[in-house]
Amino acid sequence: MLRLVSRAARCWGARRGLARVHPAAMQQACLSSTAAGTGTWPKDVGILALEVYFPAQYVEQSELESYDGVEAGKYTRGLGQQQMGFCAAHEDINSLCLTVVQRLVERGRLSWDAIGRLEVGTETVIDKSKAVKTVLMELFRESGNTDVEGIDTTNACYGGTASLFNAASWVESSAWDGRYAVVVCGDIAVYATGNARPTGGAGAIAMLVGPNAPLVLERGLRGTHMEHAYDFYKPDLSSEYPVVDGPLSIQCYLRALDRCYAVYRRKAESQWQQAGIQRPFTLDDFKFIIFHTPFCKLVQKSVGRLLLNDFLAATNPDTASGLYKGLQPFRGMKLEDTYTSKEVEKAFQTASQEIFNQKTKPSLLLSSRNGNMYTPSMYGCLASLLAQCSAQDLAGSRIGAFSYGSGLAASMFSLRVSQDAAPGSPLDKLLSSLADLPARLDARKRVAPQDFADIMKRREETHHLANHTPHGSQADLFPGTWYLERVDDKYRRQYARKPM
Amino acid sequence: MLRLVSRAARCWGARRGLARVHPAAMQQACLSSTAAGTGTWPKDVGILALEVYFPAQYVEQSELESYDGVEAGKYTRGLGQQQMGFCAAHEDINSLCLTVVQRLVERGRLSWDAIGRLEVGTETVIDKSKAVKTVLMELFRESGNTDVEGIDTTNACYGGTASLFNAASWVESSAWDGRYAVVVCGDIAVYATGNARPTGGAGAIAMLVGPNAPLVLERGLRGTHMEHAYDFYKPDLSSEYPVVDGPLSIQCYLRALDRCYAVYRRKAESQWQQAGIQRPFTLDDFKFIIFHTPFCKLVQKSVGRLLLNDFLAATNPDTASGLYKGLQPFRGMKLEDTYTSKEVEKAFQTASQEIFNQKTKPSLLLSSRNGNMYTPSMYGCLASLLAQCSAQDLAGSRIGAFSYGSGLAASMFSLRVSQDAAPGSPLDKLLSSLADLPARLDARKRVAPQDFADIMKRREETHHLANHTPHGSQADLFPGTWYLERVDDKYRRQYARKPM
């Protein structure tokens, strides 16, 4: 069903010098230890490379405010959003993921043979049974490599993180055969007309996972919180739009943040204690903090929320000067009593303003200019941070990461950036590959709100039609983008790729 | 939204003596090695316990033949099916999984705190965003344990296997904190009236995964084949019914079987070579073989197919006597040319009849009497095998396992049964817990085809309705079964549990 099939290229490791051992040799080594029934984890498992795809068109949030007839600043200052990327009907979750995986492999000069696992996190479900993953296997066809584990994972915006954790565990397990894992997350976030619409977005991110990574998943440092909630869900399967209880969802997000941070801190402090260090973990221990970003303003509030956590956990905080100055009235509060308190929110947002500016603001480039990508959202924050920091700024730092998916599933974990910031180092290469993000955002086409609304209407009308050629022009795609060409009478989808 | 919440019970390990180290101690040990950045895999990771849920009502396939006006034997001899379990509208994927997970924890006297990972494999998607996993978190509410990783995985019938692999990797990884993983797979397999309807079924299986297991996932022995195919999929999201290309799906299944067996054998032979053993891997090296079972007849053909693989791979097979007697005309055939050959199928099915009877037939109890459960299908075969073999028969044996999900994703792997078959051993306890399977099947209520058809019609009519009380009576449920009590106007689902 796929028209264009990509060419296998040279091994990524060969060019980048990251795979210190050839995959085949690694496989052999792994099988040896496997045969013995014992084995150890490889070193520095994490993210080796990262590719971003976002649509080539967007709408200005300030223009949307005026088009929607809401007060000026409601979307821009109120939500913290500048622009929103969107797809016409000829882009679907399969085309988004095809594009970003091919981009990862082509730009990294990776061989399709060198991938032993590929999994997809998404909530843009267009088939209840068939995974996006198996559509992506078309990219592997010429290589003959079909021994590629992993399928799709789903829980709202959390799927990418679940896939990343699965991939890292696989690399550390006896099932690992020395090849890379690829984690893809992608979504098209669209809402019915109304309040929630400006919190949409679309995009996909692919990550290459393996040992000796410049971004290492810190071992043992992971706090998870899962519970049953109906804050945001998609029970009307014939519609692209979710059912959302906005206020409940914000409370769920913040409660999950509190719980995850508590578990994360406890694990970090326990590791320190074993090393003879007795002190509390605080925000100071993260050089940067990235968040799942439904809208940017919530992230700014979240930094304040973490400061509230630090403040309440501190045994004797100085409220006369410094960071906690003037916060004495909030001593003794209980976290669970403060989710709807505007007073608490304002006080801690003000107190954490500088922390936000330093540790988090640079990560919001994609979120503010492309909008909420759902599963890739937090990884878009990571890409934004890497695109705007120098290797020297990042080297050796710890990046805190909070991933949230409604329903709900959330984890806080951390990435340790490698110390080696030299030109040509894995870190330098990773940053270089992302440096063009701002220019790529600038290169998009601005679409007037009325045209955006028309396109959304056509998506709605043609969503899930069989025997159908979707609306959308090749001209509105970046070169190298896969798109949906045709859905036949048996709902089979046929894709083509716009030439590079 | 859940009415009844279960009671936390004593730790499973405490009663069964399987968890040789207390979870907290294990967590500590893990954190130590984590802090050091190195670690080794725990011993014998695999399945510690297994629970099965199937509906309390069924239809006779022979009666269905007559009701459908097809020739006698079409479903019974042609497909190899005897009976088919089915659910009224008050059972959905959430209720199935709630029931089986609670059964696993209650019967195992496991503490909810002792579970650190829970994930769900299913293709019975009733919400595109919210995972079944988060509904299951209601069971953990009283315990306060929310640090439970894992979400839902989807690729047709393969989701359970993906979850099992993920869970085992997690136990071997640095993310493991010493607690158990639980893998749940469940599905309601229903088809529109016509040819495919008698291949339905419904059920759920929960597995407890950890170290020191009586059923060990053999390390390094795993062959996977994934490709893009439209053999069976569910693109009409408003319907419970799939789109099926039956002949294509059988070809895809058999091709995947060939490919997975080839990869599995290569890995097994490579392990042997490293141990100085030079010989081909054959069916003889599996004492038992279990398969994903869309219908039992396909599994019988599949055993023949594996024999064809052995035969074509053999350098100089004896066709004058023994197993391969009379098969000389098939020498030199290519696997890919034989998928539709009735001649090849018949010859190798006949030749493999005894192998099928010994290695596979006992595993088809649930498949033949309850039908296709989709994701739990192969694990139902495992349960059937364990329910009908003695500990002595099983001890030390290798069980080959072939998991297939349309779309397509497939893996062959193997389980090594522990040597210890003594009364009170983990193996003995596991078998004892499953010994009542035949009696539980006998205890179901037989429903006439017309009533079955009426219930299916009502499922179809009320599928995905909001503000709705589903059809179905508590009387048609086994004690302890969760059921869907109400769907409110915002599609939020409320469950209750029939008393034990």
Interface residues (C-beta under 8 A of the other chain):
Chain A: M1 L2 C30 L31 S32 T34 A35 G37 T38 G39 T40 W41 K43 V45 E123 T124 V125 I126 D127 K128 S129 K130 A131 K133 T134 V135 L136 M137 E138 R141 T146 D147 V148 E149 G150 I151 D152 T153 T154 N155 A156 Y158 G159 A162 F165 N166 A168 S169 W170 E172 S173 S174 A175 D177 R219 G220 R222 G223 T224 H225 M226 E227 H228 A229 Y230 F232 Y233 K234 P235 D236 L237 S238 P242 V243 R259 V263 K267 S270 Q271 Q274 A275 G405 S406 G407 L408 A409 S411 H464 A466 K490 Y491 R492
Chain B: M1 L2 C30 L31 S32 T34 A35 G37 T38 G39 T40 W41 K43 V45 E123 T124 V125 I126 D127 K128 S129 K130 A131 K133 T134 V135 L136 M137 E138 R141 T146 D147 V148 E149 G150 I151 D152 T153 T154 N155 A156 Y158 G159 A162 F165 N166 A168 S169 W170 E172 S173 S174 A175 D177 R219 G220 R222 G223 T224 H225 M226 E227 H228 A229 Y230 F232 Y233 K234 P235 D236 L237 S238 P242 V243 R259 V263 K267 S270 Q271 Q274 A275 G405 S406 G407 L408 A409 S411 H464 A466 K490 Y491 R492
